[in-house]
């Protein structure tokens, strides 16, 4: 099966997923279970979904990454790690970007959604 980069946004989300996996050690919050496991698990899933779009892009993949991005934004409060600034800001910023990129790809690709059209 050949890779086909249809959306540059998916490549960025792949990198962001890998970034999430590494950040507990980069920002030194690996000793805190909730933010560490949240970053690792969500990062692996975001990266896996983004990687799968390189083989065949489907709407569910973009919707899934959009939901995961929104989860990342809410997770510091839902999981109780909002007091850990590095984990909080990492989750919120990466979550916003992941969700925005997924919705952008979904909204502009006529094969999987494409509700947005640039003004002509």
N, C-alpha and C positions, 0 to 999 in steps of 0.2 A: 504494500500500500504506500503510495507516494504522498509526501507532504506538499501541501498547497497553502501558502500564506494568503488567505483571502482578506483578513482584517489585520492591519498593523496593531490595532488595539489589543488583539489576543496575544501578540508577542510581548507587549508591555505588561499585560496581566500575568503572563507566564513569569516574567522577571519579578513582578511584584509578589507573586506567590512564593517564589524562591527567597526573596528578600524577607518575607514574613517568617519563613522557617528559620532564618539565620538571626533575626533581630533579638531574640531573648539573650543570646550570647553577646551580640554586638552592643546592645544597650544595657546589659548586665541585669536583666530581670528573670534569668533562668531559674533562680531560686524560688520564685513565686509561682506556684502551681497553676493558678487560673490563667494569668496572662501568658505564661509560657506555653501551656497546652493549647490555648486558644490560637495563638500565633502559629504554632507548628501544625495543628490539625487543619485550620482554615487555610493556611498557606499551601499545604500539600494538596488540598482539594481544589483551590483556585488554580494552582499550577497544572494539576492533572486535567481539569476542564479546559483550560486555555490550550494545553498541549493537544487535547483531543480535537479541538477546532482546526488544528493544522492539517488534520486528515480529512475531516468532513465537518463543515460548519453547519450547525443546526440551531434553531431558535432556543431550545431548552438550555443549551450550554450558556448562552448569553444571559438568559433569565436566571439561571442558577448562580452565575457569577455576580449578577446584580443583587440578588438576595444575600449572597455571602458578603458582599460589600456593605450592604445595609446592616447585616449582623455585626460586622466589625465595628461600625459606627456606634451601635448600641451596646456592644459587649462589655466595655469598661464598667458601665453602670449595672448591666444585667448580671455580670459575674463578680462585681465588687472590687475591681482593681483601678477605679478612677483616681485613687490617691497616688498611684505610681505614674508620675508624669510621662516618662519615656514610653511606657506601655500604652497609656491613654492616647497620647498624640500619634504614636505609630499606628494604632488600631484605627483611629478616626481618620487620619490623612490617607492611609492606604485604603481604607474602606470606601471613602468618598471617590477616590481615583478609580478603584476597581469597578465600583457600581457605575460611575459615569462612563467609563470606557466600554463596559458591556452594553449599556443602554445606547451608546453612540453607535456601536457596531450593529446592534439590533435595529435601531431606527433608520439606519442609512442603507442597509443591505436589502434589496428588493426580494431576494430569494428567501429570506427568513423573517421578514417583517416589513421593514422599509416604509414606515409611516411618515418619515420626515423627508422632504425634498427641498433642496436649496432654491431660493428665489431665482427666477429666470427673467 
